């Protein structure tokens, strides 16, 4: 998969990174349909046992045939500290390296992380979507910002995630009786389409298959480094 060089450096101070998020948030497209999308690239990251490297995993999920089409890992040296809200500056270089190994270009990105459900409306799913020029959805396991009521207990139960007067995502129950996920627009996709995509990929577990399998992939890669 070909991905253009990012229009910015990854060697930034936290203050510069925050300013860049504010600037680039204006590039996010919040509309688009998931209809007809077939190949979903699920992405997740982990860190090496010594904490010096980011391990990225990409699983290309064939939504039509419900199977893994490809999977790859990549590692990159960490050059940015852990700061909540600035995850993309630690992980995206490795995620992009993993994506570049794909032979089949994805139709959409599904990130284990937030899109616009972020203090500056530019989480890792939005950042990666803008850099790749692809539709992207954020699918996170925990809340970063905003407030919500508990969604209905059944599969597909949902509640809006709000920050002040803005709906920034959906708290979505992917399976009956289990903890919900936090779904948000990444790029070039409306919120309803992001919700639909996550549910279509959540076959029997809490996590949708693309990111669930990407999580397992990076966990295995990390274990092999011990």
MDAnalysis code that builds the backbone (N, CA, C; Angstrom):
import MDAnalysis as mda
import numpy as np

u = mda.Universe.empty(678, n_residues=226, atom_resindex=np.repeat(np.arange(226), 3), trajectory=True)
u.add_TopologyAttr("name", ["N", "CA", "C"] * 226)
u.add_TopologyAttr("resid", np.arange(1, 227))
u.add_TopologyAttr("resname", ["UNK", "UNK", "UNK", "UNK", "UNK", "UNK", "UNK", "UNK", "UNK", "UNK", "UNK", "UNK", "UNK", "UNK", "UNK", "UNK", "UNK", "UNK", "UNK", "UNK", "UNK", "UNK", "UNK", "UNK", "UNK", "UNK", "UNK", "UNK", "UNK", "UNK", "UNK", "UNK", "UNK", "UNK", "UNK", "UNK", "UNK", "UNK", "UNK", "UNK", "UNK", "UNK", "UNK", "UNK", "UNK", "UNK", "UNK", "UNK", "UNK", "UNK", "UNK", "UNK", "UNK", "UNK", "UNK", "UNK", "UNK", "UNK", "UNK", "UNK", "UNK", "UNK", "UNK", "UNK", "UNK", "UNK", "UNK", "UNK", "UNK", "UNK", "UNK", "UNK", "UNK", "UNK", "UNK", "UNK", "UNK", "UNK", "UNK", "UNK", "UNK", "UNK", "UNK", "UNK", "UNK", "UNK", "UNK", "UNK", "UNK", "UNK", "UNK", "UNK", "UNK", "UNK", "UNK", "UNK", "UNK", "UNK", "UNK", "UNK", "UNK", "UNK", "UNK", "UNK", "UNK", "UNK", "UNK", "UNK", "UNK", "UNK", "UNK", "UNK", "UNK", "UNK", "UNK", "UNK", "UNK", "UNK", "UNK", "UNK", "UNK", "UNK", "UNK", "UNK", "UNK", "UNK", "UNK", "UNK", "UNK", "UNK", "UNK", "UNK", "UNK", "UNK", "UNK", "UNK", "UNK", "UNK", "UNK", "UNK", "UNK", "UNK", "UNK", "UNK", "UNK", "UNK", "UNK", "UNK", "UNK", "UNK", "UNK", "UNK", "UNK", "UNK", "UNK", "UNK", "UNK", "UNK", "UNK", "UNK", "UNK", "UNK", "UNK", "UNK", "UNK", "UNK", "UNK", "UNK", "UNK", "UNK", "UNK", "UNK", "UNK", "UNK", "UNK", "UNK", "UNK", "UNK", "UNK", "UNK", "UNK", "UNK", "UNK", "UNK", "UNK", "UNK", "UNK", "UNK", "UNK", "UNK", "UNK", "UNK", "UNK", "UNK", "UNK", "UNK", "UNK", "UNK", "UNK", "UNK", "UNK", "UNK", "UNK", "UNK", "UNK", "UNK", "UNK", "UNK", "UNK", "UNK", "UNK", "UNK", "UNK", "UNK", "UNK", "UNK", "UNK", "UNK", "UNK", "UNK", "UNK", "UNK", "UNK", "UNK", "UNK", "UNK"])
u.atoms.positions = np.array([
    [0.841, -1.192, 0.000],
    [0.000, 0.000, 0.000],
    [0.877, 1.242, 0.000],
    [0.605, 2.178, -0.895],
    [1.373, 3.405, -0.972],
    [0.741, 4.488, -0.085],
    [1.561, 5.084, 0.741],
    [1.113, 6.171, 1.610],
    [2.111, 7.307, 1.461],
    [1.626, 8.490, 1.188],
    [2.504, 9.647, 1.015],
    [3.203, 9.988, 2.331],
    [4.347, 10.602, 2.211],
    [5.053, 11.069, 3.412],
    [4.183, 12.070, 4.163],
    [4.162, 12.009, 5.482],
    [3.333, 12.960, 6.232],
    [3.782, 14.390, 6.004],
    [2.852, 15.329, 6.056],
    [3.206, 16.737, 5.801],
    [3.803, 17.432, 7.021],
    [4.247, 16.646, 7.978],
    [4.824, 17.233, 9.196],
    [5.851, 16.262, 9.764],
    [6.688, 16.770, 10.635],
    [7.676, 15.952, 11.329],
    [7.023, 15.228, 12.501],
    [7.580, 14.062, 12.866],
    [7.131, 13.367, 14.077],
    [7.957, 13.791, 15.288],
    [9.009, 14.518, 15.064],
    [9.871, 14.965, 16.170],
    [9.422, 16.349, 16.623],
    [8.361, 16.354, 17.418],
    [7.761, 17.595, 17.886],
    [7.764, 17.630, 19.406],
    [7.691, 18.815, 19.963],
    [7.455, 18.944, 21.388],
    [5.963, 18.729, 21.640],
    [5.551, 18.390, 22.853],
    [4.123, 18.266, 23.136],
    [3.326, 19.506, 22.762],
    [3.866, 20.674, 23.003],
    [3.153, 21.910, 22.643],
    [2.974, 22.005, 21.129],
    [4.007, 21.655, 20.381],
    [3.901, 21.676, 18.925],
    [2.898, 20.632, 18.431],
    [2.873, 19.469, 19.078],
    [1.947, 18.407, 18.685],
    [0.498, 18.844, 18.904],
    [0.228, 19.485, 20.011],
    [-1.124, 19.974, 20.286],
    [-1.529, 21.017, 19.249],
    [-0.627, 21.925, 18.918],
    [-0.932, 22.946, 17.905],
    [-1.204, 22.301, 16.553],
    [-0.465, 21.252, 16.230],
    [-0.668, 20.558, 14.966],
    [-2.032, 19.863, 14.937],
    [-2.433, 19.256, 16.048],
    [-3.756, 18.628, 16.113],
    [-4.863, 19.647, 15.870],
    [-4.748, 20.792, 16.493],
    [-5.760, 21.837, 16.321],
    [-5.820, 22.268, 14.862],
    [-4.645, 22.430, 14.248],
    [-4.590, 22.848, 12.846],
    [-5.168, 21.778, 11.923],
    [-4.777, 20.515, 12.126],
    [-5.180, 19.445, 11.209],
    [-6.606, 18.965, 11.434],
    [-7.192, 19.287, 12.579],
    [-8.575, 18.866, 12.834],
    [-9.533, 19.445, 11.795],
    [-9.164, 20.571, 11.206],
    [-9.991, 21.170, 10.171],
    [-9.996, 20.388, 8.873],
    [-9.097, 19.414, 8.734],
    [-9.034, 18.591, 7.525],
    [-9.940, 17.371, 7.594],
    [-10.469, 17.091, 8.775],
    [-11.297, 15.895, 8.948],
    [-12.643, 16.069, 8.248],
    [-12.993, 15.104, 7.424],
    [-14.319, 15.062, 6.787],
    [-15.219, 14.173, 7.634],
    [-16.348, 14.705, 8.080],
    [-17.233, 13.976, 8.992],
    [-18.419, 13.334, 8.280],
    [-18.371, 13.198, 6.983],
    [-19.454, 12.561, 6.241],
    [-18.881, 11.460, 5.357],
    [-19.736, 10.528, 4.994],
    [-19.333, 9.424, 4.131],
    [-20.054, 8.161, 4.538],
    [-20.213, 7.262, 3.601],
    [-20.963, 6.027, 3.827],
    [-20.027, 4.834, 3.911],
    [-20.447, 3.813, 4.655],
    [-19.707, 2.550, 4.719],
    [-20.224, 1.552, 3.697],
    [-21.219, 1.938, 2.933],
    [-21.828, 1.027, 1.966],
    [-20.817, 0.645, 0.886],
    [-20.727, -0.644, 0.608],
    [-19.852, -1.132, -0.449],
    [-18.411, -1.326, -0.040],
    [-18.044, -0.973, 1.191],
    [-16.673, -1.165, 1.643],
    [-16.436, -2.642, 1.957],
    [-15.328, -3.169, 1.492],
    [-15.069, -4.603, 1.671],
    [-13.878, -4.891, 2.571],
    [-12.733, -4.264, 2.286],
    [-11.509, -4.593, 3.008],
    [-11.267, -3.583, 4.129],
    [-11.340, -4.077, 5.369],
    [-11.205, -3.247, 6.565],
    [-9.838, -3.509, 7.193],
    [-9.024, -2.476, 7.299],
    [-7.716, -2.610, 7.941],
    [-7.854, -2.272, 9.415],
    [-7.795, -3.293, 10.261],
    [-7.831, -3.083, 11.703],
    [-6.426, -2.852, 12.238],
    [-6.264, -1.831, 13.060],
    [-4.932, -1.456, 13.554],
    [-4.905, -1.349, 15.066],
    [-3.812, -1.853, 15.629],
    [-3.598, -1.728, 17.063],
    [-2.097, -1.640, 17.296],
    [-1.726, -1.200, 18.482],
    [-0.315, -1.051, 18.809],
    [-0.014, -1.543, 20.211],
    [1.232, -1.891, 20.425],
    [1.736, -2.284, 21.742],
    [3.166, -1.763, 21.832],
    [3.776, -1.981, 22.994],
    [5.138, -1.489, 23.197],
    [6.046, -2.636, 23.594],
    [7.281, -2.579, 23.131],
    [8.243, -3.640, 23.400],
    [8.466, -3.777, 24.898],
    [8.900, -4.954, 25.356],
    [9.094, -5.148, 26.802],
    [10.004, -4.119, 27.449],
    [10.990, -3.606, 26.715],
    [11.875, -2.602, 27.304],
    [11.360, -1.173, 27.115],
    [10.189, -1.031, 26.460],
    [9.567, 0.273, 26.299],
    [10.208, 1.182, 25.274],
    [11.083, 0.652, 24.443],
    [11.801, 1.507, 23.497],
    [11.174, 1.550, 22.112],
    [10.267, 0.601, 21.817],
    [9.710, 0.503, 20.477],
    [8.186, 0.379, 20.501],
    [7.569, 0.875, 19.446],
    [6.146, 0.644, 19.228],
    [6.013, -0.515, 18.246],
    [5.163, -1.464, 18.597],
    [4.851, -2.596, 17.729],
    [3.461, -2.345, 17.156],
    [3.352, -2.286, 15.856],
    [2.062, -2.061, 15.203],
    [1.618, -3.328, 14.504],
    [0.320, -3.559, 14.535],
    [-0.246, -4.687, 13.816],
    [-1.403, -4.235, 12.951],
    [-1.465, -4.756, 11.729],
    [-2.595, -4.500, 10.849],
    [-3.160, -5.833, 10.391],
    [-4.460, -5.970, 10.513],
    [-5.177, -7.140, 10.013],
    [-6.163, -6.650, 8.968],
    [-6.023, -7.151, 7.764],
    [-6.942, -6.790, 6.687],
    [-8.073, -7.804, 6.674],
    [-9.251, -7.308, 7.055],
    [-10.427, -8.163, 7.212],
    [-11.312, -8.026, 5.980],
    [-11.638, -9.178, 5.369],
    [-12.543, -9.212, 4.230],
    [-13.962, -9.289, 4.771],
    [-14.654, -8.164, 4.731],
    [-15.987, -8.078, 5.319],
    [-16.984, -8.960, 4.577],
    [-16.788, -9.119, 3.276],
    [-17.710, -9.928, 2.485],
    [-17.569, -11.410, 2.816],
    [-16.328, -11.888, 2.916],
    [-16.089, -13.313, 3.145],
    [-15.845, -13.645, 4.613],
    [-15.786, -12.624, 5.449],
    [-15.589, -12.795, 6.890],
    [-14.341, -13.631, 7.190],
    [-13.229, -13.162, 6.668],
    [-11.960, -13.855, 6.884],
    [-10.814, -12.841, 6.821],
    [-9.666, -13.275, 7.334],
    [-8.460, -12.447, 7.270],
    [-7.845, -12.588, 5.886],
    [-7.623, -11.462, 5.219],
    [-6.992, -11.462, 3.901],
    [-5.473, -11.315, 4.013],
    [-5.013, -10.492, 4.953],
    [-3.586, -10.285, 5.199],
    [-3.392, -9.853, 6.636],
    [-2.173, -10.042, 7.138],
    [-1.813, -9.465, 8.431],
    [-0.305, -9.227, 8.469],
    [0.068, -8.112, 9.086],
    [1.475, -7.719, 9.128],
    [1.766, -6.983, 10.433],
    [3.016, -6.995, 10.821],
    [3.480, -6.185, 11.955],
    [4.658, -5.334, 11.510],
    [4.918, -4.291, 12.278],
    [6.079, -3.434, 12.050],
    [6.473, -2.823, 13.388],
    [7.722, -2.525, 13.555],
    [8.198, -1.864, 14.775],
    [8.951, -0.592, 14.410],
    [8.821, 0.394, 15.263],
    [9.550, 1.640, 15.106],
    [9.985, 2.137, 16.485],
    [11.137, 2.775, 16.528],
    [11.648, 3.344, 17.777],
    [10.731, 4.462, 18.250],
    [10.477, 4.496, 19.553],
    [9.633, 5.537, 20.124],
    [10.435, 6.824, 20.282],
    [9.843, 7.920, 19.806],
    [10.507, 9.220, 19.901],
    [9.633, 10.276, 20.562],
    [8.520, 9.825, 21.188],
    [7.603, 10.788, 21.780],
    [7.129, 10.221, 23.122],
    [7.021, 11.044, 24.152],
    [6.611, 10.548, 25.475],
    [5.133, 10.176, 25.517],
    [4.772, 9.414, 26.555],
    [3.363, 9.080, 26.747],
    [2.654, 10.278, 27.360],
    [1.732, 10.847, 26.596],
    [0.905, 11.958, 27.060],
    [-0.511, 11.693, 26.580],
    [-1.494, 11.584, 27.482],
    [-2.879, 11.350, 27.038],
    [-3.309, 12.397, 26.013],
    [-3.955, 11.922, 24.949],
    [-4.410, 12.815, 23.897],
    [-3.412, 13.004, 22.769],
    [-2.187, 12.503, 22.951],
    [-1.149, 12.631, 21.923],
    [-0.636, 11.258, 21.482],
    [-1.509, 10.271, 21.535],
    [-1.136, 8.897, 21.214],
    [-0.595, 8.755, 19.802],
    [-1.165, 9.487, 18.857],
    [-0.780, 9.295, 17.461],
    [0.697, 9.595, 17.221],
    [1.286, 10.499, 18.002],
    [2.681, 10.860, 17.783],
    [3.637, 9.769, 18.277],
    [3.143, 8.860, 19.098],
    [3.928, 7.696, 19.518],
    [3.741, 6.512, 18.564],
    [2.508, 6.331, 18.080],
    [2.185, 5.071, 17.413],
    [2.077, 5.136, 15.892],
    [1.655, 6.253, 15.322],
    [1.369, 6.265, 13.882],
    [2.580, 5.914, 13.012],
    [3.804, 6.329, 13.334],
    [4.912, 5.901, 12.464],
    [4.979, 4.384, 12.290],
    [4.755, 3.633, 13.352],
    [4.762, 2.169, 13.245],
    [3.515, 1.677, 12.514],
    [2.362, 2.296, 12.769],
    [1.122, 1.895, 12.090],
    [1.254, 2.087, 10.577],
    [1.836, 3.208, 10.169],
    [2.024, 3.469, 8.734],
    [2.974, 2.435, 8.127],
    [4.027, 2.076, 8.865],
    [4.964, 1.063, 8.377],
    [4.264, -0.278, 8.166],
    [3.355, -0.630, 9.063],
    [2.594, -1.878, 8.908],
    [1.648, -1.786, 7.709],
    [0.973, -0.655, 7.559],
    [0.054, -0.480, 6.435],
    [0.775, -0.579, 5.092],
    [1.985, -0.087, 5.040],
    [2.737, -0.107, 3.773],
    [3.051, -1.535, 3.321],
    [2.950, -2.500, 4.209],
    [3.213, -3.898, 3.843],
    [2.022, -4.569, 3.166],
    [0.854, -3.932, 3.220],
    [-0.337, -4.531, 2.620],
    [-0.205, -4.580, 1.098],
    [-0.547, -5.741, 0.537],
    [-0.598, -5.866, -0.927],
    [-1.943, -5.377, -1.455],
    [-3.009, -5.669, -0.713],
    [-4.347, -5.226, -1.077],
    [-4.656, -3.922, -0.337],
    [-4.858, -2.811, -1.044],
    [-5.195, -1.567, -0.347],
    [-6.534, -1.691, 0.382],
    [-6.618, -1.206, 1.601],
    [-7.888, -1.260, 2.332],
    [-8.878, -0.230, 1.813],
    [-10.149, -0.503, 2.052],
    [-11.200, 0.461, 1.742],
    [-11.447, 1.408, 2.905],
    [-11.134, 0.946, 4.116],
    [-11.425, 1.727, 5.317],
    [-10.473, 1.290, 6.419],
    [-10.153, 2.215, 7.312],
    [-9.316, 1.940, 8.474],
    [-10.188, 1.869, 9.728],
    [-9.920, 0.866, 10.569],
    [-10.595, 0.767, 11.864],
    [-9.508, 0.749, 12.937],
    [-9.474, 1.787, 13.737],
    [-8.377, 1.986, 14.679],
    [-8.801, 1.698, 16.113],
    [-7.927, 1.013, 16.845],
    [-8.130, 0.857, 18.283],
    [-7.712, 2.177, 18.925],
    [-8.638, 3.101, 18.943],
    [-8.384, 4.446, 19.446],
    [-9.503, 5.362, 18.998],
    [-9.404, 6.617, 19.368],
    [-10.476, 7.566, 19.082],
    [-10.243, 8.333, 17.786],
    [-11.352, 8.793, 17.207],
    [-11.310, 9.734, 16.099],
    [-11.546, 11.128, 16.638],
    [-12.752, 11.666, 16.387],
    [-13.031, 13.026, 16.873],
    [-13.477, 13.040, 18.331],
    [-13.621, 11.879, 18.965],
    [-13.952, 11.824, 20.402],
    [-12.670, 12.097, 21.197],
    [-12.200, 13.293, 21.053],
    [-10.861, 13.691, 21.495],
    [-10.926, 15.168, 21.875],
    [-10.142, 15.608, 22.846],
    [-10.241, 17.007, 23.280],
    [-10.088, 18.024, 22.151],
    [-9.265, 17.696, 21.157],
    [-9.054, 18.615, 20.032],
    [-9.668, 18.067, 18.745],
    [-10.521, 17.056, 18.883],
    [-11.257, 16.448, 17.760],
    [-10.300, 15.892, 16.704],
    [-9.157, 15.338, 17.190],
    [-8.178, 14.816, 16.247],
    [-7.385, 13.691, 16.907],
    [-8.097, 12.595, 17.211],
    [-7.438, 11.428, 17.770],
    [-6.709, 10.627, 16.701],
    [-6.199, 9.475, 17.087],
    [-5.349, 8.686, 16.197],
    [-6.082, 8.214, 14.950],
    [-7.381, 7.910, 15.046],
    [-8.130, 7.470, 13.858],
    [-8.293, 8.612, 12.864],
    [-8.483, 9.823, 13.358],
    [-8.585, 10.976, 12.467],
    [-7.230, 11.298, 11.846],
    [-6.200, 11.264, 12.661],
    [-4.857, 11.574, 12.173],
    [-4.455, 10.592, 11.071],
    [-4.647, 9.297, 11.315],
    [-4.270, 8.292, 10.333],
    [-5.141, 8.383, 9.086],
    [-6.435, 8.614, 9.260],
    [-7.328, 8.743, 8.112],
    [-6.936, 9.891, 7.205],
    [-6.602, 11.031, 7.805],
    [-6.194, 12.193, 7.013],
    [-4.879, 11.911, 6.287],
    [-3.914, 11.304, 6.979],
    [-2.629, 11.024, 6.350],
    [-2.761, 10.044, 5.188],
    [-3.642, 9.045, 5.338],
    [-3.806, 8.023, 4.305],
    [-4.831, 8.410, 3.250],
    [-5.651, 9.428, 3.542],
    [-6.709, 9.810, 2.622],
    [-7.792, 8.764, 2.497],
    [-8.035, 8.016, 3.583],
    [-9.004, 6.920, 3.574],
    [-10.100, 7.145, 4.611],
    [-11.285, 6.565, 4.369],
    [-12.287, 6.547, 5.433],
    [-11.715, 5.853, 6.664],
    [-12.058, 6.344, 7.831],
    [-11.525, 5.781, 9.069],
    [-12.560, 5.897, 10.177],
    [-12.560, 4.901, 11.051],
    [-13.439, 4.890, 12.218],
    [-12.610, 4.644, 13.464],
    [-12.917, 5.365, 14.533],
    [-12.293, 5.119, 15.821],
    [-13.144, 4.157, 16.618],
    [-12.496, 3.171, 17.226],
    [-13.216, 2.167, 18.023],
    [-12.383, 1.899, 19.271],
    [-12.681, 2.619, 20.336],
    [-11.855, 2.584, 21.541],
    [-12.541, 1.808, 22.662],
    [-11.709, 1.252, 23.551],
    [-12.237, 0.461, 24.666],
    [-12.585, 1.318, 25.876],
    [-12.054, 2.540, 25.929],
    [-12.318, 3.412, 27.078],
    [-12.527, 4.838, 26.606],
    [-13.119, 5.641, 27.460],
    [-13.458, 7.031, 27.124],
    [-12.270, 7.941, 27.392],
    [-12.044, 8.865, 26.492],
    [-11.007, 9.878, 26.684],
    [-11.611, 11.195, 27.141],
    [-12.746, 11.568, 26.557],
    [-13.390, 12.831, 26.873],
    [-14.886, 12.659, 26.634],
    [-15.695, 13.503, 27.288],
    [-17.141, 13.463, 27.085],
    [-17.873, 12.732, 28.198],
    [-19.194, 12.769, 28.096],
    [-20.062, 12.129, 29.088],
    [-21.208, 11.437, 28.372],
    [-21.796, 10.431, 29.053],
    [-22.880, 9.667, 28.424],
    [-23.676, 8.929, 29.485],
    [-24.864, 8.524, 29.115],
    [-25.641, 7.614, 29.940],
    [-25.293, 6.196, 29.500],
    [-25.689, 5.220, 30.294],
    [-25.432, 3.829, 29.945],
    [-26.338, 3.425, 28.789],
    [-25.786, 2.828, 27.724],
    [-26.630, 2.421, 26.600],
    [-27.469, 1.194, 26.957],
    [-28.543, 0.924, 26.215],
    [-29.336, -0.284, 26.442],
    [-28.455, -1.528, 26.424],
    [-28.887, -2.562, 27.121],
    [-28.039, -3.726, 27.359],
    [-27.931, -4.649, 26.155],
    [-28.812, -4.537, 25.183],
    [-28.822, -5.468, 24.054],
    [-27.796, -5.070, 22.991],
    [-27.406, -6.027, 22.151],
    [-26.509, -5.745, 21.029],
    [-27.106, -4.646, 20.157],
    [-26.289, -3.659, 19.825],
    [-26.758, -2.516, 19.052],
    [-27.263, -1.381, 19.911],
    [-27.388, -1.597, 21.220],
    [-27.788, -0.510, 22.117],
    [-26.749, 0.589, 22.098],
    [-27.229, 1.835, 22.063],
    [-26.286, 2.940, 21.930],
    [-26.745, 4.173, 22.701],
    [-25.783, 4.998, 23.014],
    [-26.052, 6.279, 23.671],
    [-25.064, 7.287, 23.124],
    [-25.483, 8.541, 22.944],
    [-24.551, 9.547, 22.422],
    [-23.466, 9.893, 23.437],
    [-22.270, 10.070, 22.945],
    [-21.154, 10.571, 23.744],
    [-21.063, 12.064, 23.461],
    [-21.245, 12.879, 24.492],
    [-21.308, 14.328, 24.314],
    [-20.173, 15.018, 25.059],
    [-19.657, 16.048, 24.431],
    [-18.708, 16.946, 25.082],
    [-19.286, 18.347, 24.953],
    [-19.706, 18.893, 26.073],
    [-20.460, 20.149, 26.096],
    [-21.732, 19.958, 25.258],
    [-21.923, 20.725, 24.199],
    [-23.150, 20.606, 23.416],
    [-22.959, 19.804, 22.130],
    [-21.824, 19.154, 21.987],
    [-21.510, 18.460, 20.738],
    [-21.528, 16.950, 20.932],
    [-22.169, 16.232, 20.011],
    [-22.075, 14.770, 19.990],
    [-20.778, 14.414, 19.283],
    [-19.877, 13.759, 20.003],
    [-18.558, 13.443, 19.448],
    [-18.385, 11.953, 19.172],
    [-19.383, 11.157, 19.508],
    [-19.276, 9.724, 19.272],
    [-20.492, 8.990, 19.798],
    [-20.396, 7.668, 19.774],
    [-21.473, 6.800, 20.238],
    [-20.907, 5.748, 21.178],
    [-21.590, 5.538, 22.283],
    [-21.257, 4.450, 23.190],
    [-22.087, 3.259, 22.723],
    [-21.435, 2.266, 22.145],
    [-22.109, 1.211, 21.383],
    [-21.910, -0.149, 22.032],
    [-23.019, -0.841, 22.244],
    [-22.982, -2.203, 22.786],
    [-22.880, -3.177, 21.601],
    [-21.750, -3.850, 21.487],
    [-21.559, -4.750, 20.343],
    [-22.082, -6.159, 20.596],
    [-22.247, -6.519, 21.868],
    [-22.834, -7.818, 22.217],
    [-23.696, -7.621, 23.455],
    [-24.766, -8.373, 23.551],
    [-25.699, -8.221, 24.666],
    [-25.004, -8.506, 25.999],
    [-25.167, -7.577, 26.928],
    [-24.698, -7.782, 28.290],
    [-23.217, -7.560, 28.526],
    [-22.488, -7.073, 27.524],
    [-21.062, -6.819, 27.737],
    [-20.798, -5.313, 27.701],
    [-19.605, -4.925, 28.132],
    [-19.266, -3.502, 28.184],
    [-19.263, -2.898, 26.783],
    [-19.716, -1.661, 26.656],
    [-19.778, -1.039, 25.331],
    [-18.412, -0.532, 24.870],
    [-18.360, -0.147, 23.603],
    [-17.189, 0.477, 23.005],
    [-17.500, 1.936, 22.684],
    [-16.455, 2.701, 22.427],
    [-16.604, 4.120, 22.106],
    [-16.250, 4.315, 20.629],
    [-17.271, 4.557, 19.827],
    [-17.111, 4.676, 18.383],
    [-17.192, 6.143, 17.986],
    [-16.296, 6.547, 17.108],
    [-16.336, 7.936, 16.645],
    [-15.870, 8.034, 15.201],
    [-16.214, 9.130, 14.574],
    [-15.763, 9.426, 13.218],
    [-14.243, 9.581, 13.235],
    [-13.590, 8.923, 12.269],
    [-12.175, 9.163, 12.064],
    [-11.989, 10.167, 10.940],
    [-12.442, 9.767, 9.744],
    [-12.293, 10.631, 8.561],
    [-13.164, 10.043, 7.454],
    [-13.778, 10.913, 6.669],
    [-14.555, 10.540, 5.487],
    [-15.617, 9.476, 5.786],
    [-16.236, 9.583, 6.954],
    [-17.269, 8.631, 7.342],
    [-18.180, 9.272, 8.377],
    [-19.493, 9.174, 8.168],
    [-20.435, 9.673, 9.148],
    [-20.502, 8.756, 10.354],
    [-21.042, 9.268, 11.459],
    [-21.084, 8.492, 12.696],
    [-21.955, 7.253, 12.553],
    [-23.117, 7.369, 11.914],
    [-23.989, 6.200, 11.742],
    [-23.279, 5.119, 10.933],
    [-22.494, 5.514, 9.940],
    [-21.759, 4.546, 9.135],
    [-20.658, 3.876, 9.957],
    [-19.997, 4.640, 10.823],
    [-18.971, 4.054, 11.689],
    [-19.586, 3.034, 12.640],
    [-20.743, 3.360, 13.205],
    [-21.446, 2.421, 14.082],
    [-21.795, 1.134, 13.335],
    [-22.343, 1.286, 12.128],
    [-22.750, 0.142, 11.327],
    [-21.560, -0.748, 10.987],
    [-20.430, -0.119, 10.647],
    [-19.236, -0.883, 10.305],
    [-18.737, -1.691, 11.501],
    [-18.711, -1.072, 12.668],
    [-18.251, -1.775, 13.868],
    [-19.157, -2.962, 14.167],
    [-20.460, -2.769, 14.097],
    [-21.390, -3.869, 14.367],
    [-21.253, -4.980, 13.337],
    [-21.063, -4.624, 12.079],
    [-20.901, -5.636, 11.037],
    [-19.661, -6.493, 11.259],
    [-18.642, -5.906, 11.892],
    [-17.397, -6.638, 12.137],
    [-17.357, -7.320, 13.500],
    [-18.313, -7.021, 14.383],
    [-18.343, -7.619, 15.724],
    [-19.174, -8.892, 15.672],
    [-18.556, -9.984, 15.312],
    [-19.299, -11.218, 15.057],
    [-19.775, -11.887, 16.335],
    [-18.858, -12.076, 17.305],
    [-19.281, -12.728, 18.544],
    [-18.526, -12.253, 19.782],
    [-17.623, -11.318, 19.604],
    [-16.855, -10.789, 20.729],
    [-17.158, -9.305, 20.923],
    [-16.680, -8.763, 22.053],
    [-16.859, -7.339, 22.304],
    [-16.184, -6.507, 21.225],
    [-14.952, -6.857, 20.865],
    [-14.215, -6.101, 19.869],
    [-14.553, -6.585, 18.466],
    [-14.628, -5.683, 17.506],
    [-14.811, -6.106, 16.114],
    [-13.583, -6.880, 15.647],
    [-13.791, -7.820, 14.742],
    [-12.720, -8.720, 14.333],
    [-11.444, -8.015, 13.871],
    [-11.491, -6.968, 13.063],
    [-10.224, -6.374, 12.609],
    [-9.320, -5.902, 13.739],
    [-9.879, -5.196, 14.736],
    [-9.037, -4.713, 15.825],
    [-8.783, -5.794, 16.867],
    [-9.721, -6.707, 17.051],
    [-9.497, -7.819, 17.993],
    [-8.306, -8.654, 17.540],
    [-8.270, -8.973, 16.249],
    [-7.182, -9.789, 15.726],
    [-5.876, -9.008, 15.651],
    [-5.958, -7.697, 15.400],
    [-4.749, -6.868, 15.430],
    [-4.161, -6.824, 16.838],
    [-5.026, -6.779, 17.841],
    [-4.585, -6.806, 19.239],
    [-3.846, -8.110, 19.538],
    [-4.393, -9.225, 19.090],
    [-3.747, -10.528, 19.298],
    [-2.410, -10.591, 18.558],
    [-2.369, -9.997, 17.382],
    [-1.146, -10.021, 16.576],
    [-0.011, -9.290, 17.269],
    [-0.296, -8.087, 17.794],
    [0.781, -7.330, 18.451],
    [1.157, -7.956, 19.790],
    [0.197, -8.586, 20.462],
    [0.511, -9.264, 21.719],
    [1.480, -10.424, 21.472],
    [1.262, -11.173, 20.391],
    [2.168, -12.265, 20.053],
    [3.551, -11.750, 19.668],
    [3.571, -10.638, 18.932],
    [4.853, -10.049, 18.543],
    [5.624, -9.579, 19.778],
    [4.915, -8.982, 20.720],
    [5.557, -8.520, 21.945],
    [6.115, -9.713, 22.747],
    [5.324, -10.778, 22.840],
    [5.769, -11.958, 23.583],
    [7.020, -12.565, 22.989],
    [7.167, -12.496, 21.678],
    [8.322, -13.071, 21.007],
    [9.593, -12.249, 21.242],
    [9.446, -11.043, 21.757],
    [10.602, -10.172, 22.003],
    [11.187, -10.381, 23.392],
    [10.488, -11.150, 24.227],
    [10.960, -11.355, 25.608],
    [12.148, -12.323, 25.631],
])
